[in-house]
Amino acid sequence: MPVDLAPRVYQLLLTGLDWLFPPDCCGCGKSGVHWCNECQSRSHVIGDDCCEVCGDISVPNGVCKRCQSDTPEFTSVRSWAMYQGPVRNAVHRLKYKGDFSLGSSLAKLMIPALQAINWPVDIVIPVPSSLARLSERGYNQAALIARFIAAGLQVPYVGKGLTKVRDTRSQVGLQLEERKANVVGAFEAVGEHASGKRVLVIDDVTTSGSTMNECAKALKYAGSHDVYGYTFARATYTHPNVDVDAQASVM
């Protein structure tokens, strides 16, 4: 399976456009850069200070009690930074403002951290959107990031390795068990791509890990050996009635 060349061509195009139309920081809007030093300093980069399995930041090392009592389908999940401040702004701009160039910008921040983790992955797959969401938004923000992640890691990108086979309601405001139930059976993997592979699944934000777990379950069912997950942001999950966006905005 050849490495996808499209991100490299697209990156050359973006570089040319940057000369003609200087970019602005996706975290604060400062002109001239995609991600400024101030936004970097204000970002809570997570690193290794989390659960070794699910990435829960309330556990600075080792494996959290939830993973010990209910082992996830995925091998490990991590996130680049906390979903707050400039990181939250960048996600909203990618997700709701149609700024396609941010896929490359966010991937550039994530790739060094992924290289440091050094997971043994064979392919990169984005968390898929439903047909209804794709029709509404016009694109899948996870795919915009994942394609550049794959190019940066020099492994094949498989855009249709996972499909969303049923619509789900928003996870915001749902209790943990409701989040799990909401995404049960929502994804299917293509065995032709997944079988025998060690897969890296990419998404923009993770909260409880339920979506990643269901993606991993589908991939394992299709024959994947190991499934790793990586997201740009991690939203804390503390209370079933807390709106993730409202919570992140005051952190």
C-alpha positions as CSV (number, residue, x, y, z in Angstrom):
1,M,0.0,0.0,0.0
2,P,1.8,3.2,-1.2
3,V,2.2,6.2,1.0
4,D,-0.4,8.9,0.2
5,L,1.3,11.8,-1.8
6,A,-1.7,14.1,-1.7
7,P,-0.8,15.8,1.6
8,R,2.7,16.6,0.3
9,V,1.2,18.2,-2.8
10,Y,-1.4,20.1,-0.8
11,Q,1.3,21.3,1.6
12,L,3.3,22.7,-1.2
13,L,0.2,24.5,-2.4
14,L,-0.4,25.9,1.2
15,T,3.2,27.0,1.4
16,G,2.8,29.0,-1.8
17,L,-0.5,30.5,-0.6
18,D,1.2,31.5,2.7
19,W,3.6,33.7,0.6
20,L,0.7,35.4,-1.1
21,F,-1.7,35.5,1.8
22,P,0.1,35.4,5.2
23,P,-1.6,33.0,7.6
24,D,-3.0,33.8,11.0
25,C,-2.6,31.8,14.2
26,C,-5.4,29.2,14.6
27,G,-5.3,29.7,18.4
28,C,-5.6,33.5,18.7
29,G,-5.7,35.0,15.2
30,K,-2.2,36.7,15.3
31,S,-1.0,37.4,11.8
32,G,1.9,35.8,10.1
33,V,2.0,32.3,11.7
34,H,-0.2,29.2,11.8
35,W,0.5,28.7,15.6
36,C,2.2,31.4,17.6
37,N,4.6,31.1,20.6
38,E,2.1,32.6,23.0
39,C,-0.5,30.0,22.1
40,Q,2.1,27.3,22.5
41,S,3.0,28.6,25.9
42,R,-0.7,28.8,26.9
43,S,-1.4,25.2,25.8
44,H,-1.4,22.4,28.4
45,V,0.6,19.8,26.5
46,I,-0.1,16.5,28.1
47,G,3.0,14.3,27.3
48,D,3.2,11.2,29.4
49,D,1.4,12.6,32.5
50,C,-1.7,10.4,32.0
51,C,-3.0,6.8,32.2
52,E,-0.9,4.6,30.1
53,V,-4.0,3.0,28.5
54,C,-6.8,5.6,28.1
55,G,-4.8,8.8,28.5
56,D,-6.9,10.0,31.5
57,I,-4.9,13.0,32.9
58,S,-6.2,12.5,36.4
59,V,-3.7,9.6,36.7
60,P,-0.2,11.0,36.1
61,N,1.3,7.5,35.6
62,G,0.4,3.8,35.6
63,V,-3.1,2.5,34.6
64,C,-6.3,4.1,35.9
65,K,-8.8,2.1,37.9
66,R,-11.4,2.3,35.1
67,C,-9.0,0.6,32.6
68,Q,-8.0,-1.9,35.3
69,S,-11.6,-3.0,35.9
70,D,-12.8,-2.7,32.3
71,T,-10.0,-3.1,29.8
72,P,-10.6,-1.1,26.6
73,E,-10.5,-2.5,23.1
74,F,-7.7,-0.1,22.1
75,T,-4.1,-0.7,23.1
76,S,-3.5,3.0,24.1
77,V,-4.9,6.5,23.5
78,R,-3.2,9.8,23.9
79,S,-3.9,13.4,23.2
80,W,-1.6,16.3,22.3
81,A,-3.0,18.9,24.7
82,M,-6.0,19.8,26.9
83,Y,-9.1,21.2,25.3
84,Q,-8.9,24.7,26.6
85,G,-7.9,28.2,25.5
86,P,-6.1,28.3,22.1
87,V,-6.4,24.6,21.6
88,R,-10.2,24.8,22.0
89,N,-10.2,27.8,19.6
90,A,-8.3,25.8,17.0
91,V,-10.6,22.9,17.2
92,H,-13.7,25.1,16.8
93,R,-12.1,26.9,13.8
94,L,-11.4,23.5,12.1
95,K,-14.7,22.0,13.0
96,Y,-17.2,24.8,12.5
97,K,-15.5,27.5,10.4
98,G,-14.4,25.3,7.4
99,D,-10.7,26.3,7.7
100,F,-9.3,23.3,5.8
101,S,-5.7,24.5,6.2
102,L,-5.8,23.7,9.9
103,G,-5.6,20.0,9.2
104,S,-2.0,20.5,8.3
105,S,-1.3,23.0,11.1
106,L,-2.6,20.8,13.9
107,A,-0.9,17.7,12.4
108,K,2.4,19.5,12.6
109,L,1.9,19.9,16.4
110,M,0.9,16.3,16.8
111,I,3.5,14.5,14.7
112,P,6.6,15.1,17.0
113,A,4.7,13.8,20.0
114,L,3.6,10.7,18.0
115,Q,7.2,10.1,16.9
116,A,8.3,10.3,20.5
117,I,5.7,7.7,21.6
118,N,6.9,5.6,18.7
119,W,3.9,3.3,18.4
120,P,4.5,0.5,15.9
121,V,1.7,1.4,13.4
122,D,1.1,0.1,9.9
123,I,-1.7,2.4,8.7
124,V,-3.6,5.6,9.8
125,I,-7.4,5.8,9.8
126,P,-9.6,8.8,10.8
127,V,-12.7,8.5,13.0
128,P,-15.4,8.6,10.4
129,S,-18.3,11.1,10.2
130,S,-21.9,10.0,9.4
131,L,-23.3,10.8,6.0
132,A,-25.6,13.3,7.6
133,R,-22.8,15.2,9.3
134,L,-20.7,15.1,6.1
135,S,-23.6,16.5,4.2
136,E,-24.1,19.2,6.8
137,R,-20.4,20.2,7.2
138,G,-19.0,19.1,3.9
139,Y,-15.9,17.5,5.3
140,N,-14.6,15.2,8.1
141,Q,-12.3,17.2,10.4
142,A,-10.6,14.0,11.6
143,A,-9.7,13.1,8.1
144,L,-8.1,16.5,7.5
145,I,-5.7,15.9,10.3
146,A,-5.2,12.2,9.8
147,R,-4.0,12.5,6.2
148,F,-1.1,14.8,7.2
149,I,-0.3,12.6,10.3
150,A,0.1,9.6,7.9
151,A,2.4,11.6,5.6
152,G,4.4,12.9,8.6
153,L,4.8,9.3,10.0
154,Q,5.4,7.9,6.4
155,V,2.8,5.3,6.8
156,P,-0.2,4.6,4.5
157,Y,-3.4,6.7,5.0
158,V,-6.7,4.7,4.7
159,G,-9.5,7.2,4.6
160,K,-12.2,4.5,4.4
161,G,-10.8,2.0,6.7
162,L,-13.7,2.7,9.1
163,T,-17.3,3.7,8.3
164,K,-20.0,5.1,10.5
165,V,-23.0,2.9,9.9
166,R,-25.6,4.7,12.0
167,D,-26.1,8.2,13.2
168,T,-25.5,9.0,16.9
169,R,-26.5,11.9,19.1
170,S,-24.0,14.4,20.4
171,Q,-21.9,13.0,23.3
172,V,-22.0,16.4,25.1
173,G,-23.8,16.2,28.4
174,L,-24.1,12.4,28.4
175,Q,-23.1,10.3,31.4
176,L,-20.4,7.7,30.9
177,E,-22.7,4.8,30.4
178,E,-24.8,6.8,28.0
179,R,-21.8,7.7,26.0
180,K,-20.9,4.1,25.7
181,A,-24.4,3.1,24.7
182,N,-24.7,6.0,22.2
183,V,-21.8,4.7,20.0
184,V,-22.3,0.9,20.4
185,G,-22.3,-0.6,16.9
186,A,-21.9,2.7,15.2
187,F,-18.7,1.8,13.3
188,E,-17.7,-0.9,10.9
189,A,-14.1,-1.7,9.7
190,V,-13.1,-2.9,6.2
191,G,-11.3,-6.2,6.8
192,E,-9.3,-5.8,3.6
193,H,-7.6,-2.8,5.1
194,A,-7.6,-3.7,8.8
195,S,-6.8,-7.4,8.9
196,G,-3.4,-8.1,10.4
197,K,-2.6,-4.4,10.8
198,R,-1.6,-2.2,13.7
199,V,-3.8,0.8,13.3
200,L,-3.5,4.4,14.4
201,V,-6.9,6.1,14.7
202,I,-7.0,9.9,14.6
203,D,-9.7,12.3,15.9
204,D,-9.9,15.9,16.9
205,V,-11.1,15.6,20.5
206,T,-11.5,12.7,23.0
207,T,-13.4,12.9,26.3
208,S,-14.5,9.6,27.8
209,G,-12.8,7.5,25.1
210,S,-16.1,5.8,24.1
211,T,-15.8,6.6,20.4
212,M,-12.2,5.4,20.2
213,N,-13.2,2.2,22.0
214,E,-16.0,1.5,19.5
215,C,-13.6,2.2,16.6
216,A,-11.1,-0.2,18.1
217,K,-13.8,-2.8,18.6
218,A,-14.8,-2.7,15.0
219,L,-11.1,-2.8,13.8
220,K,-10.3,-5.7,16.1
221,Y,-13.4,-7.6,14.9
222,A,-12.1,-7.1,11.3
223,G,-8.7,-8.6,12.3
224,S,-6.5,-5.7,13.4
225,H,-3.7,-6.7,15.8
226,D,-3.4,-3.5,17.8
227,V,-5.3,-0.2,17.7
228,Y,-3.9,3.1,19.0
229,G,-5.7,6.4,19.2
230,Y,-4.4,9.9,19.1
231,T,-6.3,13.2,19.2
232,F,-5.4,16.8,19.1
233,A,-7.2,17.7,22.3
234,R,-8.4,16.0,25.5
235,A,-11.5,17.3,27.2
236,T,-11.8,16.4,30.9
237,Y,-14.7,14.3,32.0
238,T,-15.8,15.0,35.5
239,H,-19.6,15.2,35.8
240,P,-22.4,13.8,33.7
241,N,-24.2,17.2,33.5
242,V,-21.1,19.3,32.5
243,D,-21.2,20.6,28.9
244,V,-17.7,19.9,27.6
245,D,-17.5,23.2,25.7
246,A,-18.6,25.2,28.7
247,Q,-16.3,23.3,31.0
248,A,-13.3,23.8,28.7
249,S,-13.9,27.5,28.3
250,V,-13.4,28.1,32.0
251,M,-10.4,25.9,32.6
